[in-house]
């Protein structure tokens, strides 16, 4: 995503990291505003939902350690899964 010079200045002034912008856009609530622009923000509900998803992701990572998959990327097809020898 391209950031305007104005945005870069405001990020610096307000202590907002560029990576935070992607998080807000991907997890936040979208509101259409006049002039064809959109506002994204993280509500309490958005935050709680993201935390629950991330907790489940962390739990999955614990279970998936040592697992592997073989993919044919040309066909976007998973061929098999297996336990990788550690």
N, C-alpha and C positions, 0 to 999 in steps of 0.2 A: 504494500500500500504506500502510495506517495504521500508524504507529509509536507504541507506548505511551510514556508519560512515562519509565518505567524504561529503555526502549530508548534514548531520546534522551539520558538521563543517561549511560548506559554508552557510547554512541557518542562523546560528548564526552570522557569519561574515558580511553577507549582509542584516541582518534584515528581513529575509523572514520567516514568520510563517509557521508551518507545514500545517495549514489549507489552506494557500494560494496555496500550491501545488495542493490540490484537486480542488480548484477553477480554477487554470490555466489548469489542465488536463480536467476538464469537460466543460469549456467554451471556451478554447483557440483553436487556429489553430494548426493542427498537420502537421508536416513535417518529412518525412522519411529521415534519415541520413545514411551514410555509416556505416557498421558494424552491421546492424540490429537494430539500436536504433531509437527512435523518439524524436523530439523536439516539445514541445508545448509552445506557447506563446500567450499573449493577445494582439491582434492588436487593433487599434482604432475602426475598424469595429466590432470586437468581443465585445469590451467594450460597444459600443453604442447599439448593439443588446441585450446584457445582461441587460443593464439599462432599455430598453423598456420592456423586459419580466418581470423584477422585478417590474416596475411601474404598469403593468397590474395585477401582482400577489397581490400587495398591494391594488389596487382597488377592486379586488375580495375578499380579506380578509374583507374589510369594508362591502361588500354585504353579506358575508357568516356568519357573526357573528350571533350566535343563531340558525344556521342551523345544522342539524345532519343527519347521515346516519346509516342504519343498514346493516351489511355485514355478509354473510356466508363465513368465511375465508377459510373453507375447499374447497368450490367450487369456491372461488374467484368471488362471485356474490353479487352485490348490490341488497338488497331486497326492501328497501324503503328509502325515504327521508322525513324529517319533520322539523317543527319549534320546537325547544326545548324551554320549558318554562324556563324563566330566573329567 
